[in-house]
Amino acid sequence: MSAPTPTIPLTLATGSIAEAGPRPPLRRSVRPESLYDLSIDALAARFAEWGEPAYRATQLYGWVYKRLAAGYDEMSDLPAALRARLEAEIPLEALLPDRELVSDDDQTVKTLYHTRDGQYIETVLMYYPDRVTVCVSCQVGCAVGCVFCATGLGGLKRNLSAGEIVAQVVDAARAARSRGRVLTNGVMMGMGEPFHNYAATMAFVGILHNPKGLNMGARRITISTSGVVPRIDALAAEPYQVNLAVSLHAPTDELRSALMPINRRYPIAELLAACRRYGDRTGRRVSFEYALMAGDNDDAEIAQDLGGLLRRSGVLCHVNLIPLNPVQDLRYERPKAESIEHFAETLRATGIPTTVRYSRGVEIAAACGQLRQTREAEVVS
């Protein structure tokens, strides 16, 4: 049996749109733009249109990304009239918090947000001794349809804007600062497929990386994909030295297609060829994510097959084994500890660098999409 999803008391913003439950997504043309959607160059261009001096863009970026101001009213050195216009035309608020869950050890925090059109997304903030990492979502739902993932159960509602993705990081940075910590890393491993929302993903990376903004080094940013081959090639040509993680989960097309329908579009041979081109062009190592599921993809023979496949591929790589976070209503289970370690040792013996990355926050429904699924079920009931 899957572990039951915890029942957690719900806290809503007063008068928030979450009280009415999810709404049909707004068309892109009518979704409100937030300040987080704008690069510093776009903001400077907007100020030029308004007749404001160019330095206002740097000044405002400093308030938002250095000081992590939560509202225009905090920006005391901006003229009152400009603050009022910004509030009216480029609101700072992009997402509204709906619920927050904290792990027993206080080191993992999962936040459920609702968008301005009433959709739900999730963000996970993880505290480690040497770093603080935020895992962000890039879509409301997901169209990939991996059979073990809660995110895809309701299909894809819409893409998030760059600003809605950036807002998750800024909120995490504020939370880290409240604990006397600094947010150091960002991973796109939450809800959605980043390469199905490629333009917003790259705009998000640009805003995070900008020295006048959050100034997060590109090598501290990881983009995870289910294997959208053309976008792997596109990423190799981008100027940012971000990390690439590829969800693999199986060494054969038959098994991978059963777990990840996208494999029928981009089978393993094409995927690994793209990863090899990526490595050749960038000189960077690819991380292969491998979710271990008891009885499905976790026996020693499969580990040997996986090691042989990756050795033959010529891809400079590393494998992250991730024991599955069970999802309510899905049959897939986490293997026993001895099975996990045996799989890892077998894979290492083939010459493939391998680590086991235990998912954090099992007790707070930290698997992608679980909290959203629970919240939407509450609304329906």
Secondary structure, DSSP 8 states (H G I E B T S, - for coil): -------------TT-GGGG-------GGGS---GGG--HHHHHHHHHHTT--THHHHHHHIIIIIS--SSGGG-TTS-HHHHHHHHHHS-S--EEEEEEEE-TTS-EEEEEEEETTS-EEEEEEEE-SS-EEEE---EEE-SS--TT-SGGGG-EEEE--HHHHHHHHHHHHHHHHHTT----EEEE-SSS-GGGGHHHHHHHHHHHH-TTTT---GGGEEEEES--HHHHHHHHTSS---EEEEE---SSHHHHHHH-GGGGTS-HHHHHHHHHHHHHHH---EEEEEEE-TTTS-SHHHHHHHHHHHHHHT--EEEEEEE----TT-------HHHHHHHHHHHHHTT--EEE---S-GGGT-STTHHHHHHHHHHH-
